[in-house]
């Protein structure tokens, strides 16, 4: 395939590996998510400087 043929294609050329679907529902960085949620619970969201 040359560049012109690739440019004329309407479908993407990327092939997705279906074996990765098993990771879709797994919490990959659950410790970081828990830490961020705890910080939001204790400290809260930052104040909006545009309302001041």
N, C-alpha and C positions, 0 to 999 in steps of 0.2 A: 504494500500500500504506500502511496506517496502522499504528499501534503495536500494536494488538491482533492484527492479522494477522501481524506480524513475531514477536510473542511466541508465537503458536501454531505456528509453523513448527518442524519438527524438524531440518531440514537447515540448515547454516550458509549465510549470505548471501555470504560471502567467495568471490571468484573468484580462483583461483590461475593466474598467467600461466605457461604451460608453457615459454615461451622461457627461463625462468630455470634450467631443469634443467641447462643446459650448465655452470653455475657450481658444481654440486653436488660434482664431483670435483676442481675446481681448488683448489690451495692459495692462498687469498686473501692471508693474512698470513704467508707462509712465512718471511720474515726475522725476524719476531717469534717465531715458533715455534722457529726455530733458535737464537735468542738465549736463550729460556727454557730450552730443552733443554741448552744449554751451561752456563747458570748452575746448573741442577739437577745436572749432571754434576760440576761443580767444587765447588760449595758444599754441595749436598745439600738434603734436606728440613729444615724447621725442627723443632726438638725438641718433643715433646709435653709441655706443661707439667703435664698431669694425671698423668703417671707419676712426677713428681718428689716 
